[in-house]
């Protein structure tokens, strides 16, 4: 039987620059709003560890994001909150303001005969470049789960992670604290309610350097 040719997914270099801001690899945004105190709800954590097929994989941390299981002990569905820590995501609201709440649904991506990109800490892949059978794993409603972020093990990203649904808690411009403009796929207007304008990108995470 013939073996299918293996394809390597390539991340977009200019996009990587944007996503490094997301994980804390660059300077913070500037804002004229006075900072407020960060108030993370009880039970939320910045990093989740999962036992997957006999090995430990991680998810997070990301600037401003905190997670907890929807049901105790069940890591297949998480609730999350996101804050404007270090004015990282917008200049419109104060530092540490509440930006999003939402849910994350654990998913294993099917084999698509591709090599996961590992060049950078975060390796984004547009929906237009992603295998169709990966996109078909989005939970319902598909127009709300627009963002996938992989877990990682000691070797790098794995073919499992979370589909994420963002619900805006306020109106603001998502401009990475002023570091990206309208030409960036990240840039958009957020309004209270489900954020259906969030970037349609799958991210493959190599994991933090200090893990």
C-alpha positions in Angstrom: 0.0 0.0 0.0 1.3 3.4 -0.9 2.1 5.8 1.9 0.5 9.2 1.7 2.9 12.1 1.2 3.5 14.0 4.4 2.8 17.7 4.3 4.4 20.3 6.7 2.2 23.1 7.9 4.1 26.4 7.7 3.3 29.2 10.0 3.3 32.8 8.7 6.3 34.7 10.0 4.6 38.1 10.2 1.7 36.5 12.1 4.1 34.9 14.6 5.3 38.3 15.6 1.7 39.1 16.5 1.2 35.9 18.5 4.4 36.3 20.5 2.7 39.3 22.0 -0.1 37.0 23.1 2.1 34.8 25.1 4.3 37.5 26.6 7.3 37.6 24.3 7.3 41.3 23.7 6.6 44.7 25.3 3.3 45.7 26.8 0.7 48.0 25.4 0.3 51.5 26.5 -2.9 53.0 27.8 -4.0 56.2 29.4 -6.6 54.4 31.5 -5.8 54.0 35.2 -5.0 50.4 36.2 -7.5 48.4 38.3 -6.7 45.5 40.6 -6.5 42.1 39.0 -9.2 39.9 40.5 -9.0 36.2 39.3 -12.0 34.2 40.5 -11.3 31.4 42.9 -10.5 28.1 41.3 -9.0 29.5 38.1 -5.4 28.7 37.1 -3.1 29.8 34.3 -1.9 26.3 33.3 -3.7 23.0 32.9 -2.0 19.6 32.9 -3.7 16.6 31.3 -2.8 12.9 31.2 -3.0 11.9 27.6 -2.3 8.3 26.5 0.1 7.8 29.4 2.0 11.1 29.1 1.6 14.5 30.7 0.7 17.4 28.4 0.3 21.1 29.2 -2.0 23.9 28.1 -1.0 27.5 28.9 0.0 29.9 30.3 -1.1 32.8 28.2 -1.2 36.5 29.3 -4.4 37.3 31.1 -6.1 33.9 30.7 -7.2 31.7 33.6 -9.0 28.3 33.4 -11.0 25.9 35.5 -13.0 22.7 34.8 -16.7 23.1 34.2 -17.1 20.0 36.3 -14.7 19.0 39.1 -12.0 16.6 37.8 -13.2 16.8 34.1 -10.6 18.6 32.0 -12.4 18.0 28.7 -14.5 21.2 29.2 -13.0 24.3 30.7 -14.4 27.7 31.6 -12.1 30.7 31.3 -11.7 34.4 32.0 -9.4 36.8 30.3 -8.1 40.1 31.6 -6.2 43.0 30.1 -3.1 42.2 32.1 -0.3 44.7 31.4 -2.7 46.4 28.9 -1.8 43.5 26.6 -4.8 43.3 24.4 -6.4 46.8 24.2 -5.8 50.4 25.0 -9.5 51.1 25.3 -9.9 49.6 28.8 -7.9 49.8 32.0 -5.1 47.5 32.7 -6.5 44.3 34.3 -10.1 45.0 33.0 -12.2 42.0 32.3 -12.2 41.3 28.5 -13.6 37.8 27.9 -15.2 34.9 29.4 -15.9 31.6 27.6 -15.4 27.9 27.3 -12.7 25.6 25.9 -13.6 22.1 24.6 -10.8 19.5 24.5 -10.4 17.9 21.1 -8.1 15.4 19.5 -7.3 16.3 15.9 -7.4 13.4 13.4 -4.4 12.3 11.5 -4.0 14.5 8.4 -0.6 13.4 7.2 0.9 16.7 8.2 3.8 17.6 10.4 3.0 20.0 13.2 4.9 23.3 12.9 7.5 23.7 15.7 9.6 26.7 14.6 8.4 29.1 17.2 6.7 29.0 20.7 3.3 29.7 19.0 2.9 28.5 15.4 -0.4 29.8 13.9 -2.2 28.2 10.9 -5.0 30.0 9.2 -8.3 28.1 8.6 -7.7 28.4 4.9 -4.4 26.4 5.3 -5.7 23.8 7.8 -6.8 20.3 6.9 -10.5 20.1 6.4 -10.9 17.2 8.8 -9.3 19.3 11.6 -11.8 22.1 11.0 -14.7 19.6 11.2 -13.8 18.9 14.8 -15.1 22.3 15.9 -17.9 22.0 18.6 -21.3 23.4 17.9 -22.0 26.2 17.2 -19.1 26.3 14.7 -19.4 30.0 14.1 -18.6 30.6 17.8 -15.6 28.2 18.3 -13.2 30.0 16.0 -9.9 29.5 17.8 -7.9 26.3 18.5 -4.9 26.1 20.7 -2.9 22.9 21.1 -1.4 21.3 24.1 2.3 20.4 24.3 4.5 17.8 25.7 8.3 17.7 26.3 8.9 17.4 22.5 6.6 20.2 21.4 3.0 20.6 20.2 0.7 17.6 20.1 -2.4 16.9 18.0 -4.8 17.6 20.8 -5.9 20.8 22.4 -8.9 23.1 23.0 -11.4 24.8 20.7 -12.2 28.1 22.3 -15.3 30.3 22.3 -14.8 33.9 23.4 -17.6 35.9 24.9 -16.8 39.7 25.1 -17.5 41.3 28.4 -17.2 44.9 27.1 -16.8 46.9 23.9 -13.2 47.5 22.8 -10.7 47.4 20.0 -8.6 44.2 20.0 -5.3 45.7 18.9 -2.8 43.9 21.1 -2.3 47.0 23.2 -1.7 49.1 20.1 0.9 46.8 18.6 -1.2 45.7 15.6 -3.4 47.6 13.2 -6.3 47.0 10.8 -4.1 45.0 8.5 -3.5 42.3 11.1 -5.8 39.3 11.3 -5.9 39.8 15.1 -7.3 43.3 14.9 -11.1 43.6 15.3 -13.9 45.2 17.3 -15.2 43.3 20.3 -18.7 43.8 21.6 -20.5 42.3 24.6 -21.6 38.8 23.6 -20.0 36.0 21.5 -17.1 37.3 19.6 -17.6 36.0 16.1 -14.9 38.2 14.7 -12.1 36.5 16.6 -9.2 35.4 14.4 -9.9 32.1 12.6 -6.6 30.5 13.4 -5.3 27.2 14.8 -2.2 27.6 17.0 0.3 24.9 17.7 2.2 25.5 21.0 5.7 24.3 21.5 5.4 25.1 25.2 7.1 27.6 27.5 10.9 27.5 27.6 11.0 27.0 31.4 8.8 24.0 31.6 
